[in-house]
Amino acid sequence: MNVSKQLKVDLNEAFKFADKIIHDHKTKAWRLGKVLLTEEKRNYLFLCHAYLRWVDDFIDNKKRTIDEKKKFIEKQKILLANLSSGNKTDLNLFEEYFLYYLIQYAHSVGNSIVIDEVLNMIITFETDIRRIANDGILSEDELDKYANCQATALFRILKSFLSPLQENNCDEKNIVFPALHHICLLRDFSEDLALGYVNVSREDIDKFNLNVNDLLKDYRLTDWVEYKTLHIEKMLEEEITVFKELPFKYKFILYGLFPYIYAKIIRLKIYNFKFKDIVDKKLLKEIKIYFLSTIFSLNIFIRIFF
């Protein structure tokens, strides 16, 4: 929401709005936050989520021009730099107070990681602007870097709130869990396509001879989805190996990613690699998805914890 320069947003008011945002859009994450984090850490983590969601929503807004999006993202980078360095700056929008209070907190507890990774997330939003300013397509290398950058940033932000600060300086063994972000690229395929983002690499478009002007009706798209799904499964196998070496608290908190990802994979397989928004749900298939997801989840739990 737009506010005047004279409006001062109280910290508790910012907490309240941020809590409502994550409760309305990420209910499971909201519940986990209530259980796993102290009230202080939870409030500031929710501020971080609310700010990043606001920036993401602005970039995805089709009513905004490319120039408006470029100016907006540049303004946020400048705001982040000024707030981080202590320079005086005007807060013209309600949501900018989310960032203001988050950085105040980060400085007070010595958590520079969250500031660095918020900047990295903003950089990925810049990539989104470049995508929609052109043809929406990235190379395979660009798409991998995009997914890995988001995965790394979100993992490091979460870790900075879950761990004592001294642990955050330890080697993280390149843990980024990119499989989650690649499955989300499939999950959001139709929605992203409507916004101008093509979640297929330029190389794969050529390899599968896809019609980028009418992807959802191209019969060859299912071949690519099957290929991509197998690739994600291989990534998951590698991540399970890394997961086994994590401290127990990380395994306990992040284990839920695996059932979520496998449920998406099983759904694609059962519906012949067609996206859920273009198929009719069938009761027996939905039961099968639930059953197989449960079996896979138990199997992964045993492999990770025993």
JOWO-V947213 format. One line per field, one symbol per residue. ss: DSSP state (h for helix, s for strand, l for the rest). phi: phi as a letter, one per 40 degrees, with the letter a starting at -180 (. if undefined). burial: I if it has 16 or more other ideal C-beta (glycine too) atoms within 10 Angstrom, else O. A space follows every 10 residues. Layout:
ss=???
phi=???
burial=???
This chain:
ss=lsllllllll hhhhhhhhhh hhhhhlhhhh hhhhhhllhh hhhhhhhhhh hhhhhhhhhh lllllhhhhh hhhhhhhhhh hhhhhlllll llsllhhhhh hhhhhhhhhl lhhhhhhhhh hhhhhhhhhh hhhllllllh hhhhhhhhhh hhhhhhhhhh hhllhhhhhl lllllllhhh hhhhhhhlhh hhhhhlllll lhhhhhhlll llllhhhlll hhhhhhhhhh hhhhhhhhhh hhhllllhhh hhhhlhhhhh hhhhhhhhhh lllllhhhll llhhhhhhhh hhhhhhhhhh hhhhhl
phi=.cbccccbcc dcccdccccc ccccbbcccc ccdcccbcdc ccdccccccc cccccccccc cccccdcccc cccccccccc cccccgccac bcbdcccdcd cccdcdccbg cccccccccc cccccccccc cccbbgbbcd cccccccccc cccccccccc ccbddccccc ccffcbfcdd ccccccdcdc ccccchcbcb cdcccccbfc cccadcbccc ccccccdccc cccccccccc ccdcccddcc ccccdcccdc cccccccccc cfgbcccbbc cbdccccccc cccccccccc dccccb
burial=OOOOOOOOIO OOOIIOIIIO IIOOOOOOII OOIOOOIOOO IIIIIIIIII IIIIIOOIII OOOOOOOOIO OIIOOIOOII OOIIOOOOOO IOIIIIIIII IIIOIIOOOO IOIIIOIIOO IIOIIIIIIO IIOOOIIIOO OOIOOIIIII IIIIIIIIII IIIOOOOIOO OOOOIIIIII IIIIIIIOIO OIIOOOIIII IIOIIOOIOI OOOOIOOIOO IIOIIOOIIO OIOOIIOOIO OOIOOIOOOI OOIIIOIIIO IIIIIIIIII IOIOIOOOOO OOOOOOOOIO OIIOOIIOOI OOOIOO
